[in-house]
Amino acid sequence: MFRRSEAVPFAFVAEADRFRSNVTPPPRERPSVSQIAARTLVGMTVVAGLVGSLLFGMPALQPNPTPGKAQQSSASEGR
């Protein structure tokens, strides 16, 4: 393993723990109108897809009536 030959002074380690940069990052740019519109359109497309899949998928999740019962009830009504 790599071992340092000189000792690190405790003051240096303590100073490194509380060091904070005095350089502030640049302010964030505000999104343009076209970027906001694009994000809104993408969000609405995703939501519409989820709602559409739910609407089309719900009938498939419903239990189907057995065909034998439907034929029996229609046959008994005819007599």
LINJOMO-V687648 format. One line per field, one symbol per residue. burial: # if it has 16 or more other C-alpha atoms within 10 Angstrom, else .. A space follows every 10 residues. Layout:
burial = ???
This chain:
burial = .......... .......... .......... .......... .......... .......... .......... .........
